[in-house]
Amino acid sequence: MTNISSDVLIVGAGLAGFTAAVRAAESGANVALIDKSNGELGDGNVLMASGSLRAGGKSPRTNPNELYDFVMAEGVGYPDLVRAWSETCGRAVDWLISSGVKVDESSPGRVWLDQSGEVSLAPIYKKDVGTRALSKLKERFIKFGGHYLSGVEAEKLLVENDCVCGVSGTKSGETIELRSRATILSTGGFSANKEMVKRYIGPHADECKLRGSKQDTGDGLRMAIAIGAKAVNLKYFYGHLISRKALVDEGRGDVAVANELARSEDVTGAVLVFDQESWDAAKDDAFSNLVKTPAPNPWLADNDGEIFSDQAVAGLAKTIGVDQDRLTATLNDYNRAVESGACHSLRVARTGKPKVLRAPFYGLRVVPGITFTMGGILVNGRGQALKENEHPISGLYAAGDAIGGLMGGYRGGYTGGLMQAVVTGILAGENAVRL
Ligand SMILES: Cc1cc2nc3c(=O)[nH]c(=O)nc-3n(C[C@H](O)[C@H](O)[C@H](O)COP(=O)(O)OP(=O)(O)OC[C@H]3O[C@@H](n4cnc5c(N)ncnc54)[C@H](O)[C@@H]3O)c2cc1C
């Protein structure tokens, strides 16, 4: 058996892991960063990310009180963590820049990781945005004496005298023990673990598509729960409705609708109904040119998306296999309510900015795509993992998509995966060194 020891051990080399690793190494600690993949930069969601650095849809430099109120309004945030996140978002962007990570500002407050580079088209993701950012962080990590070990899979937390003192796991089939004063779990969420998705999101949610890394199998969450950590907000995920090869309040936005559908009995059965005006508006535009991803129109139709159209709503209903009278009645009720400003009194009340739908009509078969899970190990504002009684577990920290307590809620509650990773990576890295 191999034994390795360090002051701070970081498990999972995504954006949260690299951030925590650099922050801890900058403070003079002896730091080891491991990843189960053989990749030089891990193999996490960050390598697919578009690079939008938003804090709850706002600039990361927004006044912390405004950010705090925005997140807490969802009703599922934990105050100590949300306060620390709000107060660290601005500093996190400055820290990234000072660490050599290139950041673009397309308009005041609209911050991105460097957008130049290639796009993968099916599935669609940015190829080098995350890679470039992690390369810079890795360079800095190595400069400060950090050790990066690929192909090491953590399996179990080591606990002695009520204190976490590292992990045991495997490297090339051999057992390995990594001992440390402080351990940070940054293994991403559990979106790629169908069992956990079923258990925590919905009994049929394993039928959702995965929109992210296959490595995010909830290992950190499982290890932490096994030693008594508290896990929160597990039913929420960030994701989108995506083409598959209802009736809900769409006004809450795509993320909320994807969550609702994932918890239904017919996860793959939904059809998005819209009209010509909406389809025309989804054409290549300045935004899709800016972020260099294809606009739905005509990309979906050209790439086998199950999209149908008809002059009459009854004709569309027949094609998509739903009851013609019911769809016609639903559409008529909806249009009447929009025209008379009575959307709140519909059987399913509508919020947002609903608009009248006019022929020809379109139907697109959709399925929720899970990008990453929002819930996880509850941490406090210092990044410490908490027990069921919300007291810290000595020696254990968590960061990034492995945590819970910041995101989730009825309207989606998305605060930004990248900002969560950098901010909680900073909090965990800085505080783990002080242990
Ligand atoms: C297509 C796509 C686009 C996105 N676009 C954006 C965006 O524009 N803006 C935004 O804010 N967010 C975006 N996100 C979300 C964002 O990328 C993530 O929230 C963020 O990268 C999470 O970072 P992380 O470090 O927590 O996890 P990850 O980047 O997923 O890294 C986790 C790492 O842990 C490793 N690991 C897992 N288990 C173990 C184990 N047992 N032992 C050792 N290592 C392990 C994995 O191999 C992986 O390298 C996007 C995600 C996707 C998939």
Ligand as a Chemical Component Dictionary entry (heavy atoms), coordinates in Angstrom:
data_LIG
# 
_chem_comp.id                   LIG 
_chem_comp.type                 NON-POLYMER 
_chem_comp.pdbx_formal_charge   0 
_chem_comp.three_letter_code    LIG 
# 
loop_
_chem_comp_atom.comp_id 
_chem_comp_atom.atom_id 
_chem_comp_atom.alt_atom_id 
_chem_comp_atom.type_symbol 
_chem_comp_atom.charge 
_chem_comp_atom.model_Cartn_x 
_chem_comp_atom.model_Cartn_y 
_chem_comp_atom.model_Cartn_z 
_chem_comp_atom.pdbx_ordinal 
LIG C1  C1  C 0 -21.971 22.129 -20.690 1  
LIG C2  C2  C 0 -21.771 22.929 -19.418 2  
LIG C3  C3  C 0 -21.754 24.316 -19.474 3  
LIG C4  C4  C 0 -21.595 25.053 -18.287 4  
LIG N1  N1  N 0 -21.531 26.425 -18.389 5  
LIG C5  C5  C 0 -21.399 27.144 -17.240 6  
LIG C6  C6  C 0 -21.308 28.570 -17.301 7  
LIG O1  O1  O 0 -21.226 29.188 -18.368 8  
LIG N2  N2  N 0 -21.276 29.271 -16.116 9  
LIG C7  C7  C 0 -21.314 28.641 -14.896 10 
LIG O2  O2  O 0 -21.294 29.323 -13.865 11 
LIG N3  N3  N 0 -21.338 27.284 -14.820 12 
LIG C8  C8  C 0 -21.371 26.533 -15.946 13 
LIG N4  N4  N 0 -21.394 25.173 -15.874 14 
LIG C9  C9  C 0 -21.299 24.542 -14.538 15 
LIG C10 C10 C 0 -19.854 24.543 -14.044 16 
LIG O3  O3  O 0 -19.019 24.043 -15.044 17 
LIG C11 C11 C 0 -19.728 23.684 -12.776 18 
LIG O4  O4  O 0 -20.677 24.111 -11.828 19 
LIG C12 C12 C 0 -18.339 23.804 -12.163 20 
LIG O5  O5  O 0 -17.352 23.617 -13.138 21 
LIG C13 C13 C 0 -18.187 22.793 -11.030 22 
LIG O6  O6  O 0 -16.840 22.725 -10.641 23 
LIG P1  P1  P 0 -16.390 21.599 -9.629  24 
LIG O7  O7  O 0 -14.932 21.805 -9.475  25 
LIG O8  O8  O 0 -17.227 21.611 -8.424  26 
LIG O9  O9  O 0 -16.712 20.186 -10.347 27 
LIG P2  P2  P 0 -16.126 19.513 -11.650 28 
LIG O10 O10 O 0 -15.586 20.518 -12.604 29 
LIG O11 O11 O 0 -17.187 18.618 -12.184 30 
LIG O12 O12 O 0 -14.885 18.640 -11.136 31 
LIG C14 C14 C 0 -15.024 17.511 -10.302 32 
LIG C15 C15 C 0 -13.736 16.674 -10.404 33 
LIG O13 O13 O 0 -13.749 15.685 -9.362  34 
LIG C16 C16 C 0 -13.205 14.484 -9.870  35 
LIG N5  N5  N 0 -13.655 13.384 -9.006  36 
LIG C17 C17 C 0 -14.926 12.934 -8.878  37 
LIG N6  N6  N 0 -14.950 11.912 -7.991  38 
LIG C18 C18 C 0 -13.683 11.706 -7.559  39 
LIG C19 C19 C 0 -13.069 10.782 -6.668  40 
LIG N7  N7  N 0 -13.765 9.833  -6.028  41 
LIG N8  N8  N 0 -11.722 10.853 -6.447  42 
LIG C20 C20 C 0 -10.969 11.799 -7.106  43 
LIG N9  N9  N 0 -11.502 12.666 -7.996  44 
LIG C21 C21 C 0 -12.842 12.636 -8.205  45 
LIG C22 C22 C 0 -13.697 14.422 -11.301 46 
LIG O14 O14 O 0 -12.906 13.582 -12.110 47 
LIG C23 C23 C 0 -13.601 15.914 -11.725 48 
LIG O15 O15 O 0 -12.354 16.198 -12.334 49 
LIG C24 C24 C 0 -21.482 24.397 -17.041 50 
LIG C25 C25 C 0 -21.457 23.001 -16.992 51 
LIG C26 C26 C 0 -21.583 22.267 -18.177 52 
LIG C27 C27 C 0 -21.531 20.770 -18.087 53 
# 
loop_
_chem_comp_bond.comp_id 
_chem_comp_bond.atom_id_1 
_chem_comp_bond.atom_id_2 
_chem_comp_bond.value_order 
_chem_comp_bond.pdbx_ordinal 
LIG C1  C2  SING 1  
LIG C2  C3  SING 2  
LIG C2  C26 DOUB 3  
LIG C3  C4  DOUB 4  
LIG C4  N1  SING 5  
LIG C4  C24 SING 6  
LIG N1  C5  DOUB 7  
LIG C5  C6  SING 8  
LIG C5  C8  SING 9  
LIG C6  O1  DOUB 10 
LIG C6  N2  SING 11 
LIG N2  C7  SING 12 
LIG C7  O2  DOUB 13 
LIG C7  N3  SING 14 
LIG N3  C8  DOUB 15 
LIG C8  N4  SING 16 
LIG N4  C9  SING 17 
LIG N4  C24 SING 18 
LIG C9  C10 SING 19 
LIG C10 O3  SING 20 
LIG C10 C11 SING 21 
LIG C11 O4  SING 22 
LIG C11 C12 SING 23 
LIG C12 O5  SING 24 
LIG C12 C13 SING 25 
LIG C13 O6  SING 26 
LIG O6  P1  SING 27 
LIG P1  O7  DOUB 28 
LIG P1  O8  SING 29 
LIG P1  O9  SING 30 
LIG O9  P2  SING 31 
LIG P2  O10 DOUB 32 
LIG P2  O11 SING 33 
LIG P2  O12 SING 34 
LIG O12 C14 SING 35 
LIG C14 C15 SING 36 
LIG C15 O13 SING 37 
LIG C15 C23 SING 38 
LIG O13 C16 SING 39 
LIG C16 N5  SING 40 
LIG C16 C22 SING 41 
LIG N5  C17 SING 42 
LIG N5  C21 SING 43 
LIG C17 N6  DOUB 44 
LIG N6  C18 SING 45 
LIG C18 C19 SING 46 
LIG C18 C21 DOUB 47 
LIG C19 N7  SING 48 
LIG C19 N8  DOUB 49 
LIG N8  C20 SING 50 
LIG C20 N9  DOUB 51 
LIG N9  C21 SING 52 
LIG C22 O14 SING 53 
LIG C22 C23 SING 54 
LIG C23 O15 SING 55 
LIG C24 C25 DOUB 56 
LIG C25 C26 SING 57 
LIG C26 C27 SING 58 
# 
